[in-house]
Amino acid sequence: MARPIWSGSISFGLVTIPVALYSATEDHTVHFNQFERGTSDRIRYQRVNERTGKEVPYDDIVRGHEVGDGEYVLVEPDELAAIAPGRSKSIEITGFVDLDEIDPIHFQKTYWLAPAKEEYGRPYALLTAALAKANRVGIASFVMRGKQYLTDIRADDGVLALDTLYYADEIRDPRDMLDTIPAGSRPHANELKMAAQLIESMTMPWQPRDFRDTYTRKVRKLIEDKRKGKEIVVEAEPPEPTGATDLLTALRRSVEGTRKRTKSELDDAARELGIKGRSKMNRDELASAVKRAEAS
């Protein structure tokens, strides 16, 4: 059974619901240690004084913030602890908004919320159902591990999900950073029409299970092949960028190449792939099942 990473209460109006917070995602990245090439010697990092070259004990290290001209303000760990927000015990909902009003750029990380005890299940279920019926999310803030978070609380298939959100001043304006964005250039009508046709021809239902982390799979295969002394297969080079003069031709060929298969064609492919239950599937379900099978 998973252990909660935080516990406290959701508060809105005069209602308080004790809850526990669990991580909704997990990292499956393949992690590596560092070695010196040609040896089996591990690379270790040390905290070294750049002037003396000597290692410094952790207890003798303080933090410094540069204030300009190479000058630093030094801050002791206990000084930071003294001003840090205390461990919050409350997720305080300040209001409710439509989820569609939140730009996806604000989303940071998702957690699950559960009643702290079975006896709190009724108010928890009530809030979940009310959010789902109103199609709203609660905007709240709370403190965890010495940091204050802006969050939304939403209903997700009968449970409550909490998304941490970036504050507005944490989001960069792309116009302040990107200098290659076209300014005032309008696409030709035939190019726009062809691009719209390409998007339409590639439109599909959102099926998260259709997608896999193929790179991690290849990393694990690389490790296993090297362990067994097998030959390493190199990936093909990425395609060349499309030139402005070739854009319309590339769009037209893309539309022709992404013609949707008919249900009959999908039935034949599903039969060859041994997909069960295909006779009960509609066209989109068949397309998703065939795509999954062909990718595996």
C-alpha positions as CSV (number, residue, x, y, z in Angstrom):
1,M,0.0,0.0,0.0
2,A,1.4,3.4,-1.0
3,R,2.3,5.8,1.8
4,P,1.0,9.4,1.8
5,I,3.5,12.1,1.2
6,W,1.4,14.7,3.0
7,S,-1.7,14.8,5.3
8,G,-4.0,17.5,6.3
9,S,-7.5,18.8,5.5
10,I,-9.4,20.4,2.6
11,S,-11.3,23.4,3.7
12,F,-14.0,25.3,1.8
13,G,-16.7,27.4,3.5
14,L,-17.3,25.8,6.9
15,V,-16.5,22.3,5.6
16,T,-13.3,20.5,6.5
17,I,-12.3,17.1,5.1
18,P,-9.2,15.3,6.5
19,V,-7.2,13.9,3.5
20,A,-4.0,12.2,2.6
21,L,-1.9,13.2,-0.5
22,Y,-0.3,10.6,-2.8
23,S,1.9,11.0,-5.9
24,A,-0.2,10.2,-9.1
25,T,2.8,9.6,-11.3
26,E,6.1,7.8,-11.3
27,D,9.5,8.2,-13.0
28,H,10.7,5.3,-15.1
29,T,13.8,6.9,-16.4
30,V,16.9,4.6,-16.6
31,H,19.5,6.1,-14.2
32,F,23.2,5.8,-14.7
33,N,26.3,6.2,-12.5
34,Q,29.4,7.8,-13.9
35,F,32.7,6.0,-14.5
36,E,36.1,6.9,-15.9
37,R,36.3,5.6,-19.5
38,G,38.5,2.5,-19.7
39,T,38.2,1.7,-16.0
40,S,35.7,0.4,-13.5
41,D,36.3,3.4,-11.3
42,R,33.2,5.3,-10.1
43,I,33.2,9.1,-10.3
44,R,32.3,10.8,-7.0
45,Y,31.5,14.4,-6.3
46,Q,33.0,16.3,-3.4
47,R,32.3,19.7,-1.9
48,V,35.7,21.4,-2.5
49,N,36.9,24.9,-1.5
50,E,37.9,26.4,-4.9
51,R,40.7,28.4,-3.3
52,T,42.3,25.7,-1.1
53,G,41.2,22.6,-3.1
54,K,40.3,21.0,0.2
55,E,37.0,19.2,0.9
56,V,34.6,21.1,3.1
57,P,32.3,19.3,5.7
58,Y,28.6,19.7,5.0
59,D,28.1,21.4,8.4
60,D,30.5,24.2,7.4
61,I,28.7,25.1,4.3
62,V,26.4,28.2,4.1
63,R,24.4,29.5,1.1
64,G,25.3,32.7,-0.7
65,H,23.2,34.9,-3.1
66,E,25.0,37.1,-5.6
67,V,23.8,40.7,-5.3
68,G,26.1,42.1,-8.1
69,D,29.7,42.9,-8.9
70,G,30.8,39.5,-7.4
71,E,29.4,40.3,-4.0
72,Y,27.3,37.7,-2.1
73,V,25.0,37.8,0.9
74,L,25.6,34.7,3.0
75,V,22.7,33.1,4.7
76,E,22.8,30.4,7.4
77,P,20.5,27.3,7.1
78,D,18.7,28.2,10.4
79,E,18.0,31.7,9.1
80,L,16.2,30.2,6.1
81,A,14.3,27.7,8.3
82,A,13.2,30.6,10.5
83,I,11.3,32.4,7.7
84,A,10.1,29.3,5.9
85,P,6.3,28.7,6.1
86,G,5.4,26.0,8.6
87,R,4.2,22.6,7.5
88,S,0.7,23.5,6.4
89,K,-2.2,21.3,7.6
90,S,-4.8,22.8,5.4
91,I,-5.6,23.0,1.7
92,E,-7.7,26.1,1.6
93,I,-10.0,26.5,-1.4
94,T,-10.6,30.2,-2.2
95,G,-13.0,29.7,-5.1
96,F,-14.1,27.5,-8.0
97,V,-13.3,28.0,-11.7
98,D,-13.9,26.2,-15.0
99,L,-11.0,23.8,-15.7
100,D,-10.9,25.0,-19.3
101,E,-10.0,28.5,-18.1
102,I,-6.6,27.3,-16.9
103,D,-4.0,27.4,-19.6
104,P,-2.1,24.0,-19.6
105,I,1.2,25.8,-19.2
106,H,0.3,26.3,-15.5
107,F,0.1,22.6,-14.8
108,Q,3.1,21.2,-12.9
109,K,2.5,17.9,-11.2
110,T,-0.6,15.8,-10.3
111,Y,-1.4,14.0,-7.0
112,W,-4.3,11.9,-5.7
113,L,-6.2,12.9,-2.6
114,A,-8.0,10.3,-0.5
115,P,-10.0,10.5,2.8
116,A,-7.6,10.3,5.7
117,K,-9.9,7.7,7.3
118,E,-13.0,5.8,6.1
119,E,-15.2,7.9,8.3
120,Y,-14.5,10.9,6.2
121,G,-15.6,9.2,3.0
122,R,-19.0,10.8,2.9
123,P,-18.0,14.5,2.7
124,Y,-15.1,13.5,0.4
125,A,-17.6,11.8,-2.0
126,L,-19.9,14.7,-1.8
127,L,-17.2,17.2,-2.8
128,T,-16.1,14.9,-5.6
129,A,-19.6,14.5,-7.0
130,A,-20.4,18.2,-6.7
131,L,-17.2,19.2,-8.6
132,A,-18.0,16.7,-11.3
133,K,-21.6,17.9,-11.7
134,A,-20.6,21.6,-11.8
135,N,-17.6,20.9,-14.1
136,R,-15.5,23.1,-11.8
137,V,-12.2,22.9,-10.0
138,G,-11.3,24.4,-6.6
139,I,-8.4,26.8,-6.6
140,A,-6.4,26.4,-3.4
141,S,-3.0,26.9,-1.7
142,F,-1.1,24.8,0.8
143,V,2.4,24.3,2.1
144,M,4.4,21.1,1.7
145,R,8.1,20.5,2.4
146,G,8.7,24.2,3.1
147,K,7.2,25.5,-0.1
148,Q,3.9,27.1,-0.8
149,Y,1.9,25.7,-3.8
150,L,-0.9,27.1,-5.9
151,T,-3.2,24.2,-6.8
152,D,-6.4,23.1,-8.4
153,I,-8.6,20.3,-6.9
154,R,-10.8,18.4,-9.4
155,A,-12.9,15.3,-9.7
156,D,-11.3,12.5,-11.7
157,D,-13.4,9.4,-12.2
158,G,-14.7,9.3,-8.6
159,V,-11.6,10.5,-6.8
160,L,-10.1,13.9,-6.1
161,A,-7.0,15.0,-8.0
162,L,-4.7,17.9,-7.0
163,D,-2.6,19.6,-9.6
164,T,0.2,21.9,-8.5
165,L,0.3,25.0,-10.7
166,Y,2.9,27.5,-11.7
167,Y,2.3,31.0,-10.4
168,A,1.8,33.7,-13.2
169,D,5.2,35.3,-12.5
170,E,6.9,31.9,-13.0
171,I,5.8,31.6,-16.6
172,R,8.0,33.3,-19.2
173,D,6.6,35.4,-22.1
174,P,7.7,33.6,-25.3
175,R,8.0,37.0,-27.1
176,D,10.8,38.0,-24.6
177,M,12.8,34.8,-25.4
178,L,12.2,33.7,-29.0
179,D,13.5,35.7,-31.8
180,T,12.6,33.4,-34.7
181,I,8.8,33.6,-34.5
182,P,7.4,35.0,-37.8
183,A,6.0,38.5,-37.3
184,G,3.0,39.5,-39.4
185,S,3.6,36.9,-42.1
186,R,0.3,35.3,-43.3
187,P,0.3,31.8,-44.9
188,H,-1.0,31.4,-48.5
189,A,-4.6,30.3,-48.7
190,N,-3.8,27.0,-50.4
191,E,-1.1,26.2,-47.9
192,L,-3.5,26.9,-45.0
193,K,-6.2,24.8,-46.6
194,M,-3.8,21.9,-47.1
195,A,-2.5,22.1,-43.6
196,A,-6.1,22.0,-42.2
197,Q,-6.8,18.9,-44.3
198,L,-3.6,17.3,-42.9
199,I,-4.7,18.0,-39.4
200,E,-8.2,16.6,-40.1
201,S,-6.7,13.5,-41.7
202,M,-4.6,12.9,-38.6
203,T,-7.3,13.6,-36.1
204,M,-7.8,10.7,-33.6
205,P,-9.4,10.0,-30.3
206,W,-7.1,10.6,-27.3
207,Q,-6.1,7.1,-26.0
208,P,-3.1,7.5,-23.6
209,R,-2.5,3.7,-23.7
210,D,-1.6,4.1,-27.4
211,F,1.7,5.8,-26.4
212,R,4.7,4.3,-24.8
213,D,8.1,5.6,-23.7
214,T,10.0,4.0,-26.6
215,Y,13.3,5.7,-25.8
216,T,13.5,4.1,-22.3
217,R,12.7,0.8,-23.9
218,K,15.6,1.3,-26.3
219,V,17.9,2.3,-23.5
220,R,17.1,-0.9,-21.6
221,K,17.7,-2.9,-24.8
222,L,21.0,-1.1,-25.4
223,I,22.1,-2.1,-21.8
224,E,21.0,-5.7,-22.3
225,D,22.6,-6.0,-25.8
226,K,25.9,-4.6,-24.5
227,R,25.8,-7.0,-21.5
228,K,25.4,-9.9,-24.0
229,G,28.0,-8.5,-26.4
230,K,25.5,-7.9,-29.3
231,E,25.9,-5.4,-32.1
232,I,24.3,-2.0,-31.4
233,V,21.8,-0.8,-34.0
234,V,22.1,3.0,-34.7
235,E,18.9,5.0,-35.3
236,A,18.3,6.7,-38.7
237,E,19.1,10.3,-39.1
238,P,16.1,12.8,-38.5
239,P,14.4,14.2,-41.6
240,E,15.7,17.4,-43.3
241,P,13.7,20.6,-42.5
242,T,11.1,21.5,-45.1
243,G,12.0,24.5,-47.2
244,A,9.5,27.3,-47.9
245,T,9.4,26.5,-51.6
246,D,8.6,22.8,-50.9
247,L,6.0,23.4,-48.2
248,L,2.9,22.9,-50.4
249,T,4.2,19.8,-52.0
250,A,5.1,18.3,-48.6
251,L,1.7,19.1,-47.2
252,R,-0.1,17.5,-50.2
253,R,2.0,14.4,-50.0
254,S,1.4,14.2,-46.2
255,V,-2.4,14.4,-46.7
256,E,-2.2,11.6,-49.3
257,G,0.0,9.5,-47.0
258,T,-2.3,9.8,-44.0
259,R,-5.5,8.6,-45.6
260,K,-7.6,6.9,-43.0
261,R,-8.0,3.1,-43.4
262,T,-11.5,1.9,-43.9
263,K,-13.2,-0.3,-41.3
264,S,-12.8,-3.2,-43.7
265,E,-9.0,-2.6,-44.0
266,L,-8.8,-2.3,-40.2
267,D,-10.7,-5.5,-39.7
268,D,-8.2,-7.3,-42.0
269,A,-5.2,-5.8,-40.1
270,A,-6.8,-6.7,-36.7
271,R,-7.3,-10.3,-37.9
272,E,-3.7,-10.6,-39.0
273,L,-2.5,-9.2,-35.7
274,G,-4.7,-11.6,-33.7
275,I,-6.7,-8.8,-31.9
276,K,-9.5,-10.3,-29.9
277,G,-13.0,-8.7,-29.7
278,R,-12.5,-6.9,-33.0
279,S,-16.1,-7.7,-34.1
280,K,-17.5,-5.6,-31.3
281,M,-15.3,-2.6,-32.0
282,N,-16.2,0.5,-34.0
283,R,-13.8,2.1,-36.4
284,D,-12.0,4.3,-34.0
285,E,-11.6,1.5,-31.4
286,L,-10.3,-0.8,-34.1
287,A,-7.8,1.9,-35.3
288,S,-6.5,2.4,-31.7
289,A,-6.2,-1.4,-31.2
290,V,-4.4,-1.9,-34.4
291,K,-2.0,1.0,-33.7
292,R,-1.2,-0.4,-30.2
293,A,-0.6,-3.9,-31.7
294,E,1.6,-2.6,-34.5
295,A,3.7,-0.5,-32.1
296,S,4.3,-3.4,-29.7
